[in-house]
Amino acid sequence: MQRGKQILKLLLILKYKAIRNIVIFFLFPLILSAQNCPFSINGNISDQGTGLPLGRATLFLEENKEGTVADDEGNFLFKNICEGQYHIVASHIGCESKEFFIEVLRDTSLNLTLKHTAHELEGVVISANSKVITNQSVETISNQTITDNASKSLGLLIESIAGVSTLKNGNSIAKPVVHGNFGNRLTILNNGVAQSGQQWGNDHSPEIDPLVANKISVIKGVSALEYMGSNLGSVVLVEPNSIDKDPHLHGKATYFFDTNGLGNGANFQLQQYGKIGWKINATAKRSGDKKTSNSFLKNTGNQELNIALQAEKEFSENWKTDLYFSSFNTKIGVFRGTQATNLTSLREILNSEQRFSEEGFSYSIDAPRQEVNHNILKIHSKNYVAENSFFDITLAGQTNSRDEFDRRFSNLRDRPVLSLLNYNLFGEVKFQKRFINNLVLKTGLQLNFISNTNQPGTSTLPLIPDYSLFQTGIFGILRKKWSKNTAEIGFRYDNSTQDVIRVSRREIRKQIIFEEDKFNNLNGSISLKRKFSEHFSGTYSLGYSSRNPGINELYSFGVHQGVASFEEGNLDLKVEEGIKTTLDFKGDINEVFTIKALGYYQRINNYIFLEPLGTVLTIRGALPNFKYNQVDAEIFGFDFSSRWNVTESFFSSLKYAFIRGTNLSQNNIGIINLPSNNLKLAIGYQFSELVTVFGKNLENLELGINGQHVFKQDNISPDQELPLNVERTEFAPIPDAYTLFGATASANLQLGKNRLRIVMKADNLFNIAYRDYLNRQRYFADDVGINVSLGVSLKF
Amino acid sequence: MKTLKSFLFIGLLASVVVSCKDDDNDADDTRDLITEEQEVITTLTYTLTDVENNVVVFKFEDKDGPGGNNPVITGSGQLEENTVYTGSLEFLNESGEEIENVTEEIEELDEEHQVFFVSTTNNINVEYGDEDENGNPLGLVSEFTTTTAGSGRLTITLRHEPLKDAEGVKDGDITNAEGETDIEVTFDFEVQGN
């Protein structure tokens, strides 16, 4: 009996752990047979969302190199199976194909499910199996989308979500903008820990490799209560997937090539789940000078080398610990033509056509350039203390070093003009309990320490001062579900002390001045979600958040190299306070037509922004002078996305984002640096049958074209961006609207036991010359022209 | 129990972090930053001397560096019409403990630099009086000639890595010079009639 039970024991371990609704059946009584391969695997495959059978799904048993097609009811059968371990790849039109691991000890029956992409809007999963459980609006970029866009940075990847844009400096530096909030106003969580670096700089992009992470979620929320860090509601979450529970060594190798910039790169992943699970992930990328529609942009190459290590161990059913380490290293060239030293040269550059761009292509990266290294080490434990309650305990450390080089005297050429080192230590204890009456409590305590120091050897006075910041935060969120409703209420309190060591401004012999800032912040939110039907739900959220003035907003003082401006912090700044409300609806009609609409309004008191003041005369000539100022402001907008599966094969999608900001204190003028409204359209066709090309069977062959229209930012006038005594309209016109087209083709190919995915994309297909309002390079040069990229990815 | 241990560990970590906040060490770093050699030119002096040793001086001083207090621009002496002056430029960094003569650095790297003199009027003319290693103009020494009486504005620009071979650059035309501007100051001048 005992032995029989052991033989009966069947392991079914899924590639995707989060999907738990796969049921294992034991259909037949134990048959002991002398034959080697007496067993069968039969099963049924269905849609994860609807439960409807996926007729004509293809199933491939890798070990036997045997394929079968499910019948109309989703049933399939493999016969003559030996005892052993197997991998089955299941795919179906409109679904992301998935690999399942099984161990066969006897006849085995499986219920497999696949996620139908009707839920997805061009790679953006609306209701993903994300760990983030909140009423607030969450959208996720899937692993496949990240791999398909291997050459893209984090910012450019999440731009595909309606309401998300990027603030760029050239094409290699891109900061995410969510509902108009970026930099100091947007928290980016790297594997659950607030990214600690130099996010204050508009020309500093987040130091994260999206290929090292596998999932990126954007919370377009009203108040991010669970996360430490400064933000006004919205959060970007970058997470690696948990390690697949497969005892065999598996991996994925990806290579991509871009025609524009002759960029190429590779990503390599290996993982195994034995006694401990481990995963290693490494990326190397290189690109040279990018090209506009007609000329090369000198010194716009970039290089990246990243590695991440992940390990996890289940010590018991109630205790799991994981460890994560990642190192991100990059060298980014900044377009040489943007290097202005004063108003005269700024005027000269702006009036000349595409300065420094006529020269040929090169991979070399000279000054001005940025060299950034970011490391994170995190240990996390999840301990269940009872069936329905657990602790999450996290400890993390980060280091961030940033060196920026400008063109200088030869003897200073190898010295950065800005050299900053940032240390961060973070500790967190979270507790979650689910009560019997569907009430969930989530609460936590967080401690955070940041030290940011200027490194000697730059021969310049620091633009931002040295500081250390100590923060303590607590939060509590209650979530209650009843009938068709889910209500959420929560608060957060933070206490911060910031010690600053700054340099005096007016003395000839500079003095050291100590400052201490203390802040208390209270944030809170309520929301109610109602499921009107299986296919339609709506959520209303209201939240209050406050943000302390950033270090640059208070203390920056100096010439901001490259952009020829003098930047001055404002010591009198007060805490910024925002009240935001969102109303969103999402639903689908028979999974054929999917729609999501979100409206938001945010009122921000003491909104901090960099205001042009006039010019400051220096020995290098006159420089535009900018000082941080505070006004009352409001931002409102509307995000809309939809997808229509016209037939089983043919689909179209549409996205629209509208945003408007008003400065209520200054005659209701517009707010600068808010994204332009944009409209995105895509149509695609996915072949339901295998398509044979050169004797190879291509699965899931998909062809698509897309168009994007970016409206002119007509809410502001050029006067607002440059000082009054600078001839503004002459050289800084707001860029016109533009329309870009693109095309994509992708397919999967089974090569023995391995699975190959090929993706071809073309961006800016017609090589249009355009400038984008949120790209700071727009003052000096056109944006990038046509790019054709090829990506191949092999799963083994 | 495990949970309790984790709590203790975080508490321990926090106390280590707090005790690590040593202001003095941080302040020393900042002090190093202030005292290290700065890439700053605070003072430009353009001295004009005629054959009779009459001296006219134009001076631009911004000792606290960019921002803060406004620069001080002064002139002394009198420019006479139809006179030839020998001009010499001096660049100083007066922000540190010791006054640093940046002119010497420019002389050492003369092929990487060139001074341009641009006047709003044509009653003065500035010619180069020196050459770099490659025989191209530099401009630390110049010949300043006045013709008729009248007032105008003279802009002195020091360019780093100019294209000395570009059209007109050797003759003092800044239009095609490119490179980076290290200095750009403007003086009002008046040429006195006899």
Interface residues (C-beta under 8 A of the other chain):
Chain A: W319 Q339 T341 N342 T344 S345 R355 S381 N383 V385 F391 I393 L395 R407 R408 F409 S410 N411 L412 L425 G427 E428 V429 L447 F449 S451 T453 N454 Q455 P456 G457 T458 S459 T460 L461 P462 P465 D466 S468 F470 D499 I501 R502 V503 R505 R506 E507 I508 R509 K510 I512 F514 F557 G558 V559 F566 E568 V616 L617 T618 I619 R620 G621 L623
Chain B: K2 T3 S6 F7 F9 I10 L13 A14 V17 V18 K21 D23 D26 A27 D29 T30 R31 D32 L33 I34 E36 E37 Q38 E39 I41 T42 T43 L44 F60 D62 K63 D64 G65 P66 G67 G68 N69 N70 P71 E94 S95 E97 E105 L109 E112 T157 H160 E161 E178 E180 T181 D182 I183 E184 V185
